[in-house]
Amino acid sequence: MLRPAAELHGAVVTAYVDVSRTTENGAREVETRIANLVRDAGTSGVDEATVREVAERLARPTGHGGEASRVVVAEDGTVTTDLVLGGGVEDHHHVGPIAHLLPLGRALADVVSYMLVRVDHSGADITVSDTLGLEEREVVSDGDHDVLHKVPGGGWSHRRFQSRAEDSWDRNADTVAADLDRLVREVDPDLVLLTGDPHGIARVRESVAGHVTERLEVLEHGSRAEGASDERLDDEVAAAVRRCRARRIDDALDRLGPADAAKAVGVAETLEALRRGEVETLVLLAGALEGREAYAGPEPLLLATDPGELRALGIDEPGRVVLEEAMFRAALGQDADLLPLHAPVGALPDGVGAVLRFSTRPDPTDNEGEDL
């Protein structure tokens, strides 16, 4: 998604703009932000075609009624990135040798997608959503409705009626399970969250395939009934999202733990691994590299903290850039993931590291035992 923007090099414009129109003056405020960007970009030497394209993209309706930020990246009159986020990204714009993609990368890396499944005797309401909050998809899964409700009674006819009702509930739950199997393969969410009728939940859990089970959690609150309060359910969904993000971090840190792991720890090792194209996941603690600069060449993997290293490769004028932006650009250039950290971890004392696909560095233990 972001690789085309990472490959830009020259007079690159990156704009993060609050395009919310939630207040009476919202539209006018958006126009003012765009005008400020146009003025600043123009005085930075950006060509008119690029400035015009960026301004036009920022002014387009988002189709989103709530808070929204728009991120646009362009160079030489061509827009390579145009994404709408549900707010939460600080407004700023930048003109420089490379795109400033890290705030966008952090926002996207933190996204958790989920299916919220509200089950009752007749089926389920399935909401497909994510933490960006811009789009939701509603799916109704309904099964066989021949007998749905148990009623008080006695004798043989009563027992037969109860049995038929339970059979109907089970068939409906099986229909929900089949729909979930299909939807999970189609959407590939991080989480499947079940709530509602206990009997239906139990049957759905028994019936879904393994690719659903591995991401399934049962929530205590929530109902399919019309008018049911969602306040406590929302809290449970938020907690499930936090656990999902924590698992991502734990999984990466587990791979950084062993002494013989394919990993890079610290700025120097991580830069080397990025230049070699070895990185699978770049791990960055927010603020760890604040104020540090680097130099970048035309290709994403051409980066160094010493411009002389790039000049030795034939790059006459290496661009001076923000170090963490150059590192993220290099990660995008090798299709690596980003894992943003929001708190320090012991495995990365300076907050920078990488999980590697492989390592071409010599193993220092290979020379152990040789005669000196």
Order of alpha helices (4+ residues) and beta strands (2+ residues): alpha-beta-alpha-alpha-beta-beta-beta-alpha-beta-beta-beta-alpha-beta-alpha-alpha-beta-alpha-beta-alpha-beta-beta-beta-alpha-beta-alpha-beta-beta
